[in-house]
Amino acid sequence: VALLAVLLGIAVSTQIHQTREQGLESLRQEELVAVLDTVTQRSGRLDDEIAQLTLERQRLEQSVGGPAAEAAAQARVDALAILAGTVRATGPGVQIVITDTRHTVGAATLVDAIQELRDAGTEAMQIGSVRVVASSYVTEDAQGGVAVDGVALPSPFTILAIGDPQTLASAMDIPGGVVATIRGVGATVAVTQVRTVRVDSLHAPAAPRYARPEPSPTGSTPASG
């Protein structure tokens, strides 16, 4: 709950920072309303998650070791598997098709797209044939071509993201955002809200070379971080 509250603050401050960079005085009234709606949607979504987690904690405290605790543990395992990219996922979301024949969409723009989708509540994401997870990285070659986790993205490439379709689409189309940036460099982008998105590429997790779990004060090792 505390983490979600912190994330809410970060999301709001990031939105304010981005808006200040482009200048409020340069925005039309409808653009200002769109920025405010985006911040409000993110705030409401995090408030809902805080309330849900609070109720879940109360249920677990009342039935330690019972069916509710087992069901919650299994749900947590399923959620972590989706976040880690080790299972396929399906649900509503958006499909974003970027056509960039002149290689003008650089790595920074693609990272911005990933971050905006994550900030908007994306639960699973795939770019081309690559499952995007926490450890994913974006690079570009000398010719301006973009690659995700070392896999080159030929034009056109598709981003699939599972989450609330309207929220995800709005996040892409905020004034001065990803869609505007892509079109500004001469590429084309189409954002489509989809009832059923299938993210079927999988990520093969690698064993960490340096990081190790930190023992808890009681000497036991936490199941997740």
HELIX and SHEET records of a PDB file:
HELIX    1   1 ALA A    2  GLN A   22  1                                  21    
HELIX    2   2 LEU A   24  SER A   26  5                                   3    
HELIX    3   3 GLN A   29  GLN A   62  1                                  34    
HELIX    4   4 PRO A   67  ALA A   84  1                                  18    
HELIX    5   5 ALA A  107  ASP A  119  1                                  13    
HELIX    6   6 PRO A  165  MET A  172  1                                   8    
HELIX    7   7 VAL A  178  GLY A  184  1                                   7    
SHEET    1   A 5 VAL A 130  VAL A 132  0                                        
SHEET    2   A 5 ALA A 124  ILE A 127 -1                                        
SHEET    3   A 5 PHE A 157  ILE A 162 -1                                        
SHEET    4   A 5 ALA A  89  THR A  99 -1                                        
SHEET    5   A 5 THR A 188  VAL A 199 -1                                        
SHEET    1   B 3 VAL A 138  GLU A 140  0                                        
SHEET    2   B 3 VAL A 146  VAL A 148 -1                                        
SHEET    3   B 3 VAL A 151  ALA A 152 -1                                        
END                                                                             
